[in-house]
Amino acid sequence: MFGEFIAILTTICWSIGIFPFTEASKRLGTQTLNQYRLLLAWLIISALIICIYPISFFELFLIPKSNHYLFLGLSGIIGFTIGDYFSFSSFKLLGPKLGSLYTTIAPGAALIAAYFFLNQTTNEVGIFGIIVTMTGIIWLTLSKKDISTSEKAGFFRNPKGILYGLLGAVCQGTGLVLSKLGMDAYQTNLKTLHAVWIRLLFAFLAAFILSIISGRLVSDAKPIFKNQNKGLLFLIVGTLFGPVLGVSLSLLAIQSIPVATAQTIFALLPVVVLPINYFYYKEKITIHAVFACAIAVLGVFVLIWRNSIKLWI
């Protein structure tokens, strides 16, 4: 029961983290949020590794091999830098309720990416699971009653938000598969927390390089140093609940229970978001939202359990 309890705590942390990130995205801008929460998460994870394992800061860079850096670095850029940017943009436009539902596409995207990168095959049941998940998402997206409820809370069915939600989930699913490639690159074991450290390192570097190339480095930094609209607190809280507590607890969970069991519990995120969203944004829980979330999560259950997908968190 310990592992299941930790997995539930992980889901709760990730669910809570969505809300400060949504507020930070509104107040600071999505690009600024993504850059600085990745940097903050990397610094905190660095400190955690140094405290847990008896190694120096410089040894953090020396232990991983070249293929660890290659695949885990790509995973960080695609999953965190690009994927989370799209996801945060989706939360900002669509709201946490619908935005979180789009995250259930990630396991299906990972299954498809695994077919191309890992030569893993799927079957009709896996395809059925993806279709079931998409059915729940489409239902809630098109529900007129739910659209009206969301608009009262200040969120709209923006086509750009829908596209961002899809792209974010696809990038995150692909990032998970690239993480597996990186972890399997050598016979020597790389600590899972260290793998997250590499992903965050490349993610925040890529975010800052893009900011420099686009000439936005100074303009992206101003909201942080000015604490624009008091958004800095939301960034910090979201980082603590998401990349730090959420990731750390997820690693503890998969050490205690099978990955498939943990991933199934993690897939409950949209269900946990519903009541939090009700209290935070006063957005009513419609019967359509409940059934749509149930259908989408059911599709993930089918996909994970019938295809034995081993996803890296």
VOBA-1610 file (N, C-alpha, C; in pm, whole numbers, padded with zeros to 5 digits, always signed):
BEGIN
Met+00082-00122+00000Met+00000+00000+00000Met+00086+00127+00000Phe+00211+00115+00047Phe+00297+00233+00054Phe+00319+00292-00085Gly+00352+00206-00182Gly+00378+00253-00318Gly+00257+00319-00380Glu+00138+00260-00359Glu+00014+00316-00413Glu-00013+00453-00349Phe+00012+00463-00218Phe-00010+00590-00148Phe+00082+00699-00203Ile+00209+00664-00227Ile+00304+00761-00282Ile+00264+00801-00423Ala+00214+00706-00502Ala+00169+00737-00638Ala+00051+00834-00636Ile-00039+00815-00540Ile-00154+00906-00525Ile-00104+01045-00485Leu-00007+01052-00392Leu+00051+01180-00353Leu+00116+01249-00474Thr+00182+01170-00559Thr+00243+01224-00680Thr+00139+01291-00768Thr+00029+01221-00792Thr-00079+01274-00875Thr-00138+01401-00815Ile-00153+01403-00684Ile-00205+01523-00616Ile-00108+01640-00633Cys+00021+01614-00618Cys+00122+01720-00633Cys+00119+01777-00774Trp+00117+01688-00875Trp+00112+01736-01013Trp-00015+01814-01039Ser-00126+01768-00983Ser-00255+01835-01003Ser-00253+01975-00941Ile-00199+01984-00819Ile-00190+02115-00752Ile-00097+02208-00830Gly+00014+02152-00881Gly+00113+02232-00952Gly+00058+02300-01076Ile-00043+02242-01138Ile-00102+02300-01259Ile-00156+02440-01232Phe-00213+02463-01115Phe-00282+02589-01086Phe-00186+02706-01066Pro-00080+02695-00984Pro+00016+02805-00977Pro+00086+02829-01111Phe+00111+02722-01188Phe+00172+02739-01319Phe+00078+02814-01414Thr-00052+02786-01405Thr-00149+02858-01488Thr-00149+03006-01452Glu-00147+03037-01321Glu-00144+03176-01278Glu-00012+03244-01316Ala+00099+03173-01300Ala+00230+03229-01336Ala+00237+03257-01485Ser+00177+03169-01566Ser+00176+03189-01711Ser+00099+03316-01747Lys-00011+03340-01677Lys-00090+03461-01702Lys-00014+03587-01660Arg+00057+03580-01548Arg+00119+03699-01489Arg+00258+03729-01544Leu+00334+03623-01575Leu+00472+03641-01619Leu+00492+03617-01768Gly+00400+03541-01829Gly+00418+03499-01968Gly+00469+03356-01971Thr+00422+03280-02068Thr+00456+03137-02074Thr+00604+03114-02095Gln+00666+03193-02183Gln+00808+03173-02212Gln+00894+03201-02089Thr+00864+03309-02019Thr+00938+03341-01897Thr+00920+03233-01791Leu+00796+03190-01773Leu+00767+03082-01677Leu+00848+02958-01709Asn+00847+02915-01835Asn+00913+02791-01873Asn+01063+02799-01849Gln+01125+02911-01884Gln+01269+02925-01865Gln+01310+02915-01719Tyr+01246+02996-01637Tyr+01295+03012-01500Tyr+01247+02901-01406Arg+01136+02837-01438Arg+01098+02724-01352Arg+01189+02604-01383Leu+01236+02591-01510Leu+01330+02484-01543Leu+01464+02506-01474Leu+01510+02632-01473Leu+01635+02664-01405Leu+01623+02638-01255Leu+01514+02684-01195Leu+01493+02664-01051Leu+01484+02515-01018Ala+01410+02439-01099Ala+01396+02295-01074Ala+01532+02226-01084Trp+01614+02266-01183Trp+01746+02205-01201Trp+01835+02232-01079Leu+01831+02354-01027Leu+01912+02389-00910Leu+01868+02308-00787Ile+01738+02293-00770Ile+01687+02218-00654Ile+01721+02070-00667Ile+01702+02012-00787Ile+01736+01870-00809Ile+01885+01849-00790Ser+01968+01944-00834Ser+02114+01934-00813Ser+02145+01924-00664Ala+02082+02009-00586Ala+02105+02007-00441Ala+02057+01877-00379Leu+01944+01825-00427Leu+01891+01698-00375Leu+01988+01583-00401Ile+02041+01575-00523Ile+02132+01466-00558Ile+02259+01474-00474Ile+02314+01594-00458Ile+02437+01611-00380Ile+02413+01573-00234Cys+02293+01601-00183Cys+02261+01566-00044Cys+02236+01415-00026Ile+02170+01354-00127Ile+02135+01212-00116Ile+02254+01121-00144Tyr+02332+01157-00249Tyr+02447+01076-00287Tyr+02575+01153-00255Pro+02678+01086-00206Pro+02802+01155-00167Pro+02888+01191-00289Ile+02842+01285-00369Ile+02919+01330-00485Ile+02924+01482-00486Ser+03023+01536-00557Ser+03037+01681-00567Ser+02955+01733-00685Phe+02943+01864-00691Phe+02867+01925-00800Phe+02930+01893-00935Phe+03063+01894-00944Phe+03131+01868-01071Phe+03117+01723-01114Glu+03105+01630-01017Glu+03086+01489-01051Glu+02951+01465-01118Leu+02856+01553-01095Leu+02726+01541-01161Leu+02743+01541-01313Phe+02840+01617-01362Phe+02863+01628-01506Phe+02949+01513-01559Leu+03030+01450-01472Leu+03126+01349-01517Leu+03070+01207-01520Ile+02973+01177-01435Ile+02921+01040-01425Ile+02847+00995-01551Pro+02758+01076-01609Pro+02685+01032-01730Pro+02778+01014-01849Lys+02742+00921-01938Lys+02816+00897-02061Lys+02757+00980-02175Ser+02822+00973-02293Ser+02780+01057-02406Ser+02636+01028-02451Asn+02599+00900-02456Asn+02463+00866-02500Asn+02358+00904-02396His+02398+00906-02270His+02307+00957-02167His+02273+01101-02197Tyr+02377+01179-02224Tyr+02356+01321-02255Tyr+02276+01338-02384Leu+02305+01255-02485Leu+02238+01268-02615Leu+02088+01246-02603Phe+02049+01127-02556Phe+01907+01093-02556Phe+01828+01162-02443Leu+01890+01168-02323Leu+01821+01236-02213Leu+01814+01387-02238Gly+01919+01440-02305Gly+01917+01582-02341Gly+01806+01612-02440Leu+01795+01528-02544Leu+01686+01544-02641Leu+01550+01530-02573Ser+01543+01435-02480Ser+01419+01414-02405Ser+01380+01539-02328Gly+01478+01602-02263Gly+01451+01724-02188Gly+01405+01838-02275Ile+01469+01853-02390Ile+01433+01962-02482Ile+01293+01941-02538Ile+01266+01819-02583Ile+01134+01790-02644Ile+01024+01785-02539Gly+01052+01718-02426Gly+00949+01701-02324Gly+00925+01822-02238Phe+01035+01884-02188Phe+01023+01998-02096Phe+01018+02133-02168Thr+01122+02161-02249Thr+01131+02293-02312Thr+01014+02318-02407Ile+00993+02223-02499Ile+00888+02241-02601Ile+00753+02193-02549Gly+00750+02071-02496Gly+00623+02011-02453Gly+00555+02090-02343Asp+00630+02127-02239Asp+00569+02201-02129Asp+00531+02343-02169Tyr+00607+02401-02263Tyr+00568+02534-02313Tyr+00428+02527-02374Phe+00405+02426-02458Phe+00274+02410-02520Phe+00167+02380-02416Ser+00201+02294-02319Ser+00103+02257-02215Ser+00063+02377-02130Phe+00162+02457-02089Phe+00131+02576-02009Phe+00046+02675-02088Ser+00077+02688-02218Ser-00004+02775-02304Ser-00147+02724-02312Ser-00161+02592-02316Ser-00294+02530-02321Ser-00371+02555-02192Phe-00304+02538-02076Phe-00368+02564-01947Phe-00415+02710-01939Lys-00332+02801-01989Lys-00361+02943-01984Lys-00486+02977-02066Leu-00502+02913-02182Leu-00612+02944-02273Leu-00738+02862-02245Leu-00720+02731-02221Leu-00834+02641-02205Leu-00876+02624-02059Gly-00783+02650-01967Gly-00810+02625-01826Gly-00753+02491-01783Pro-00728+02472-01653Pro-00669+02348-01602Pro-00755+02224-01630Lys-00888+02238-01627Lys-00976+02122-01644Lys-00955+02055-01779Leu-00976+02131-01887Leu-00961+02074-02021Leu-00814+02055-02056Gly-00729+02149-02013Gly-00586+02137-02041Gly-00526+02010-01983Ser-00566+01976-01860Ser-00514+01854-01798Ser-00564+01729-01869Leu-00683+01737-01926Leu-00738+01621-01997Leu-00655+01587-02120Tyr-00599+01689-02183Tyr-00514+01666-02301Tyr-00386+01591-02265Thr-00345+01596-02138Thr-00224+01523-02098Thr-00243+01372-02108Thr-00369+01326-02111Thr-00392+01181-02121Thr-00354+01128-02260Ile-00324+01217-02353Ile-00279+01174-02487Ile-00134+01127-02481Ala-00059+01173-02381Ala+00085+01144-02374Ala+00118+00994-02378Pro+00048+00906-02301Pro+00080+00763-02310Pro+00060+00706-02451Gly-00046+00751-02520Gly-00068+00705-02658Gly+00041+00755-02750Ala+00084+00880-02730Ala+00194+00935-02810Ala+00323+00859-02783Ala+00343+00819-02656Ala+00462+00740-02621Ala+00458+00603-02688Leu+00339+00545-02697Leu+00325+00415-02763Leu+00363+00424-02910Ile+00318+00530-02976Ile+00349+00550-03118Ile+00498+00579-03136Ala+00554+00664-03049Ala+00697+00696-03057Ala+00782+00571-03032Ala+00737+00485-02939Ala+00811+00362-02910Ala+00813+00269-03031Tyr+00709+00275-03113Tyr+00705+00193-03236Tyr+00819+00233-03331Phe+00846+00363-03340Phe+00948+00412-03433Phe+01088+00407-03373Phe+01102+00439-03243Phe+01235+00451-03182Phe+01283+00323-03115Leu+01189+00243-03060Leu+01226+00125-02983Leu+01184-00005-03049Asn+01122+00004-03167Asn+01073-00113-03240Asn+00973-00195-03158Gln+00900-00126-03070Gln+00797-00192-02992Gln+00667-00194-03071Thr+00606-00310-03076Thr+00482-00323-03153Thr+00360-00304-03063Thr+00251-00268-03123Thr+00126-00256-03050Thr+00023-00348-03114Asn-00099-00345-03067Asn-00204-00430-03123Asn-00335-00352-03125Glu-00440-00422-03163Glu-00570-00355-03177Glu-00618-00296-03045Val-00585-00363-02934Val-00628-00314-02803Val-00562-00179-02772Gly-00434-00166-02807Gly-00364-00040-02786Gly-00425+00073-02867Ile-00455+00045-02992Ile-00519+00145-03078Ile-00656+00181-03023Phe-00729+00080-02971Phe-00861+00104-02912Phe-00849+00197-02791Gly-00746+00175-02708Gly-00724+00259-02591Gly-00703+00405-02630Ile-00624+00428-02737Ile-00599+00564-02785Ile-00729+00628-02834Ile-00810+00550-02907Ile-00937+00601-02960Ile-01032+00638-02847Val-01037+00553-02743Val-01125+00581-02628Val-01083+00711-02560Thr-00952+00728-02539Thr-00901+00851-02477Thr-00938+00973-02560Met-00918+00965-02691Met-00949+01078-02779Met-01099+01109-02778Thr-01181+01005-02764Thr-01327+01025-02759Thr-01365+01112-02639Gly-01309+01082-02523Gly-01337+01161-02403Gly-01293+01305-02418Ile-01175+01326-02477Ile-01122+01461-02496Ile-01209+01542-02593Ile-01244+01479-02706Ile-01327+01547-02806Ile-01464+01582-02749Trp-01518+01490-02671Trp-01651+01512-02610Trp-01650+01638-02523Leu-01550+01648-02433Leu-01546+01763-02345Leu-01515+01892-02422Thr-01429+01882-02523Thr-01393+01999-02602Thr-01514+02059-02673Leu-01605+01972-02721Leu-01721+02017-02800Leu-01847+02036-02716Ser-01844+01998-02589Ser-01963+02008-02505Ser-02006+02154-02486Lys-02122+02190-02537Lys-02170+02328-02528Lys-02195+02370-02384Lys-02248+02278-02304Lys-02275+02310-02164Lys-02146+02337-02090Asp-02043+02257-02117Asp-01916+02276-02049Asp-01845+02401-02100Ile-01862+02431-02228Ile-01803+02553-02284Ile-01856+02676-02210Ser-01987+02677-02186Ser-02050+02789-02115Ser-01996+02802-01974Thr-01980+02689-01906Thr-01926+02689-01769Thr-01783+02741-01765Ser-01702+02700-01862Ser-01562+02742-01867Ser-01550+02891-01895Glu-01635+02941-01985Glu-01629+03083-02020Glu-01659+03172-01900Lys-01748+03126-01812Lys-01779+03202-01691Lys-01658+03210-01598Ala-01569+03110-01608Ala-01447+03109-01526Ala-01331+03180-01596Gly-01356+03229-01719Gly-01253+03305-01790Gly-01170+03223-01886Phe-01216+03102-01921Phe-01142+03017-02014Phe-01228+02988-02137Phe-01163+02979-02254Phe-01237+02965-02378Phe-01180+02851-02462Arg-01265+02794-02548Arg-01222+02686-02639Arg-01146+02747-02757Asn-01031+02800-02725Asn-00946+02865-02824Asn-00880+02758-02912Pro-00894+02767-03047Pro-00831+02667-03135Pro-00681+02653-03112Lys-00617+02767-03081Lys-00473+02763-03054Lys-00447+02684-02926Gly-00532+02701-02825Gly-00517+02627-02700Gly-00533+02477-02720Ile-00628+02439-02808Ile-00649+02297-02839Ile-00526+02239-02909Leu-00473+02315-03006Leu-00352+02270-03077Leu-00235+02258-02981Tyr-00220+02356-02892Tyr-00110+02352-02795Tyr-00124+02231-02701Gly-00247+02200-02661Gly-00269+02084-02575Gly-00226+01955-02643Leu-00260+01941-02771Leu-00221+01823-02848Leu-00069+01814-02862Leu-00008+01926-02901Leu+00137+01927-02922Leu+00212+01901-02792Gly+00163+01958-02682Gly+00228+01936-02553Gly+00229+01790-02514Ala+00115+01723-02531Ala+00105+01581-02494Ala+00193+01494-02584Val+00196+01525-02714Val+00278+01448-02808Val+00426+01463-02773Cys+00468+01586-02743Cys+00608+01610-02706Cys+00645+01538-02576Gln+00554+01540-02479Gln+00582+01475-02351Gln+00590+01323-02367Gly+00502+01266-02449Gly+00507+01122-02474Gly+00635+01082-02545Thr+00675+01162-02644Thr+00800+01136-02716Thr+00919+01151-02623Gly+00913+01250-02535Gly+01022+01270-02440Gly+01041+01152-02347Leu+00930+01087-02309Leu+00939+00969-02222Leu+01014+00855-02291Val+00986+00837-02419Val+01052+00729-02495Val+01201+00759-02510Leu+01236+00884-02539Leu+01377+00921-02550Leu+01448+00905-02415Ser+01375+00926-02305Ser+01433+00903-02172Ser+01471+00756-02155Lys+01384+00669-02201Lys+01411+00525-02192Lys+01535+00489-02274Leu+01546+00548-02393Leu+01665+00524-02477Leu+01791+00567-02403Gly+01784+00682-02337Gly+01899+00731-02264Gly+01935+00643-02145Met+01834+00598-02072Met+01859+00513-01955Met+01911+00376-01994Asp+01872+00328-02113Asp+01915+00195-02159Asp+02043+00201-02242Ala+02104+00320-02254Ala+02218+00338-02345Ala+02340+00257-02302Tyr+02359+00236-02173Tyr+02475+00162-02123Tyr+02431+00060-02019Gln+02515-00038-01999Gln+02487-00140-01898Gln+02499-00079-01757Thr+02587+00020-01743Thr+02602+00084-01612Thr+02476+00162-01579Asn+02429+00148-01457Asn+02305+00213-01417Asn+02328+00361-01386Leu+02240+00444-01440Leu+02239+00586-01408Leu+02120+00610-01316Lys+02145+00674-01203Lys+02037+00701-01108Lys+01925+00777-01178Thr+01801+00736-01150Thr+01687+00797-01218Thr+01679+00946-01191Leu+01709+00987-01066Leu+01709+01129-01033Leu+01816+01204-01112His+01927+01136-01139His+02034+01195-01219His+01988+01212-01363Ala+01907+01118-01412Ala+01853+01129-01547Ala+01761+01251-01558Val+01681+01274-01455Val+01595+01393-01452Val+01682+01518-01452Trp+01793+01514-01379Trp+01887+01627-01374Trp+01939+01662-01513Ile+01975+01559-01591Ile+02023+01582-01728Ile+01913+01642-01815Arg+01792+01588-01803Arg+01679+01640-01881Arg+01655+01788-01849Leu+01658+01822-01721Leu+01636+01961-01681Leu+01751+02051-01726Leu+01875+02000-01720Leu+01991+02078-01763Leu+01977+02122-01908Phe+01950+02026-01996Phe+01936+02057-02139Phe+01810+02138-02166Ala+01707+02114-02087Ala+01581+02185-02106Ala+01596+02334-02079Phe+01657+02368-01964Phe+01668+02511-01932Phe+01772+02579-02022Leu+01880+02506-02060Leu+01978+02564-02153Leu+01914+02595-02288Ala+01833+02501-02339Ala+01765+02522-02467Ala+01669+02640-02459Ala+01597+02651-02347Ala+01502+02762-02329Ala+01574+02897-02330Phe+01689+02904-02264Phe+01763+03030-02259Phe+01830+03061-02393Ile+01879+02957-02462Ile+01940+02978-02594Ile+01837+03031-02693Leu+01717+02974-02689Leu+01609+03023-02776Leu+01575+03168-02744Ser+01578+03201-02616Ser+01549+03338-02572Ser+01655+03434-02624Ile+01781+03390-02621Ile+01891+03474-02671Ile+01881+03493-02821Ile+01857+03383-02894Ile+01849+03389-03041Ile+01734+03479-03086Ser+01622+03472-03014Ser+01506+03553-03051Ser+01516+03697-03000Gly+01624+03728-02927Gly+01643+03863-02875Gly+01550+03898-02761Arg+01501+03795-02688Arg+01403+03817-02581Arg+01462+03793-02442Leu+01591+03774-02432Leu+01650+03739-02302Leu+01619+03844-02196Val+01639+03971-02228Val+01614+04078-02132Val+01465+04092-02103Ser+01383+04091-02209Ser+01239+04109-02191Ser+01177+03991-02115Asp+01235+03871-02132Asp+01185+03754-02058Asp+01227+03759-01912Ala+01340+03824-01886Ala+01391+03831-01748Ala+01321+03939-01665Lys+01275+04044-01731Lys+01214+04157-01659Lys+01097+04116-01569Pro+01004+04031-01617Pro+00892+03993-01529Pro+00938+03923-01402Ile+01052+03851-01409Ile+01104+03780-01292Ile+01161+03880-01192Phe+01246+03969-01239Phe+01314+04062-01148Phe+01219+04170-01097Lys+01113+04199-01173Lys+01013+04296-01128Lys+00901+04229-01047Asn+00905+04095-01045Asn+00797+04018-00982Asn+00661+04068-01034Gln+00652+04066-01167Gln+00536+04120-01237Gln+00406+04056-01190Asn+00311+04140-01149Asn+00180+04093-01101Asn+00191+03989-00990Lys+00302+03997-00916Lys+00327+03904-00805Lys+00325+03758-00853Gly+00381+03738-00973Gly+00378+03604-01032Gly+00490+03513-00988Leu+00594+03570-00925Leu+00711+03490-00886Leu+00674+03383-00784Leu+00588+03415-00691Leu+00546+03318-00590Leu+00477+03199-00655Phe+00394+03225-00755Phe+00325+03116-00824Phe+00425+03027-00898Leu+00527+03088-00958Leu+00632+03011-01026Leu+00703+02918-00929Ile+00739+02970-00813Ile+00811+02891-00713Ile+00725+02777-00661Val+00600+02808-00626Val+00510+02704-00573Val+00485+02596-00677Gly+00462+02636-00803Gly+00439+02538-00909Gly+00560+02450-00931Thr+00681+02509-00924Thr+00804+02432-00942Thr+00822+02331-00829Leu+00791+02371-00707Leu+00806+02281-00592Leu+00709+02163-00602Phe+00583+02190-00640Phe+00485+02083-00648Phe+00502+01997-00773Gly+00549+02057-00884Gly+00559+01984-01010Gly+00692+01913-01028Pro+00793+01981-01087Pro+00920+01915-01118Pro+00996+01862-00998Val+00976+01922-00878Val+01055+01879-00761Val+00982+01771-00682Leu+00874+01806-00613Leu+00801+01707-00532Leu+00739+01599-00621Gly+00674+01641-00729Gly+00607+01544-00816Gly+00703+01441-00872Val+00815+01488-00928Val+00914+01396-00986Val+00977+01308-00879Ser+01015+01368-00766Ser+01080+01290-00659Ser+00987+01181-00606Leu+00860+01215-00582Leu+00764+01115-00533Leu+00737+01008-00638Ser+00735+01046-00766Ser+00710+00947-00872Ser+00822+00844-00877Leu+00946+00890-00853Leu+01059+00797-00852Leu+01048+00701-00734Leu+01005+00753-00620Leu+00986+00669-00501Leu+00875+00568-00526Ala+00770+00610-00597Ala+00656+00522-00625Ala+00697+00405-00714Ile+00772+00432-00822Ile+00805+00324-00916Ile+00912+00231-00860Gln+00972+00268-00747Gln+01064+00176-00680Gln+00988+00078-00591Ser+00862+00111-00561Ser+00784+00030-00467Ser+00676-00054-00535Ile+00627-00008-00650Ile+00520-00078-00721Ile+00555-00086-00869Pro+00490-00178-00945Pro+00517-00187-01089Pro+00490-00054-01159Val+00570-00026-01264Val+00557+00100-01337Val+00416+00116-01393Ala+00358+00006-01444Ala+00223+00013-01502Ala+00120+00055-01398Thr+00135+00003-01275Thr+00043+00042-01167Thr+00058+00190-01134Ala+00182+00235-01123Ala+00207+00375-01092Ala+00154+00466-01203Gln+00182+00429-01329Gln+00139+00512-01441Gln-00014+00520-01449Thr-00080+00412-01411Thr-00227+00412-01409Thr-00279+00512-01307Ile-00216+00515-01189Ile-00257+00611-01086Ile-00226+00754-01131Phe-00110+00773-01195Phe-00074+00906-01244Phe-00175+00957-01347Ala-00234+00863-01422Ala-00329+00900-01528Ala-00458+00959-01471Leu-00477+00948-01340Leu-00597+01003-01276Leu-00589+01155-01259Leu-00481+01217-01305Leu-00460+01360-01288Leu-00581+01445-01327Pro-00644+01425-01444Pro-00760+01510-01479Pro-00876+01496-01380Val-00891+01377-01321Val-00998+01355-01224Val-00970+01434-01095Val-00843+01436-01052Val-00805+01508-00932Val-00816+01659-00955Val-00787+01703-01079Val-00792+01845-01113Val-00934+01900-01102Leu-01035+01819-01133Leu-01175+01866-01135Leu-01218+01935-01005Pro-01207+01871-00888Pro-01251+01939-00765Pro-01163+02058-00728Ile-01031+02048-00753Ile-00942+02161-00724Ile-00981+02281-00810Asn-01011+02254-00937Asn-01051+02359-01030Asn-01181+02425-00985Tyr-01270+02344-00927Tyr-01398+02397-00880Tyr-01376+02498-00767Phe-01289+02464-00673Phe-01266+02552-00558Phe-01177+02671-00595Tyr-01084+02651-00688Tyr-00989+02759-00720Tyr-01049+02861-00817Tyr-01105+02810-00928Tyr-01160+02900-01030Tyr-01313+02910-01028Lys-01375+02840-00932Lys-01521+02840-00920Lys-01589+02790-01047Glu-01520+02704-01121Glu-01577+02648-01244Glu-01657+02522-01208Lys-01785+02525-01234Lys-01874+02415-01196Lys-01832+02284-01265Ile-01854+02174-01192Ile-01825+02042-01246Ile-01950+01990-01317Thr-01946+01985-01448Thr-02061+01937-01524Thr-02056+01786-01536Ile-02171+01726-01560Ile-02177+01580-01579Ile-02096+01541-01703His-02091+01631-01802His-02012+01604-01922His-01864+01594-01889Ala-01817+01684-01800Ala-01676+01684-01761Ala-01641+01554-01688Val-01729+01510-01599Val-01704+01386-01524Val-01694+01266-01617Phe-01792+01253-01709Phe-01792+01139-01801Phe-01675+01147-01900Ala-01645+01267-01947Ala-01535+01283-02043Ala-01402+01243-01979Cys-01380+01286-01854Cys-01257+01248-01783Cys-01252+01098-01758Ala-01366+01040-01722Ala-01372+00896-01696Ala-01339+00818-01823Ile-01393+00861-01937Ile-01368+00792-02064Ile-01221+00804-02104Ala-01165+00926-02092Ala-01025+00947-02129Ala-00931+00864-02043Val-00957+00862-01912Val-00873+00784-01820Val-00889+00635-01846Leu-01011+00591-01877Leu-01034+00450-01911Leu-00950+00410-02030Gly-00942+00498-02130Gly-00859+00469-02247Gly-00714+00451-02211Val-00665+00534-02116Val-00526+00521-02070Val-00507+00388-01997Phe-00604+00350-01913Phe-00596+00222-01841Phe-00581+00106-01940Val-00666+00106-02042Val-00664+00000-02144Val-00527-00003-02212Leu-00479+00115-02250Leu-00353+00124-02323Leu-00235+00075-02240Ile-00231+00115-02113Ile-00118+00078-02027Ile-00120-00070-01991Trp-00234-00119-01947Trp-00239-00256-01895Trp-00236-00361-02004Arg-00294-00333-02118Arg-00298-00433-02225Arg-00174-00434-02312Asn-00098-00325-02309Asn+00021-00317-02393Asn+00151-00320-02312Ser+00135-00327-02177Ser+00252-00334-02089Ser+00353-00226-02120Ile+00306-00103-02130Ile+00395+00009-02161Ile+00475+00045-02038Lys+00605+00054-02052Lys+00691+00096-01943Lys+00735+00240-01970Leu+00664+00334-01910Leu+00692+00475-01933Leu+00783+00527-01823Trp+00881+00608-01866Trp+00971+00670-01769Trp+00915+00803-01725Ile+00910+00821-01594Ile+00848+00942-01541Ile+00952+01054-01536
//
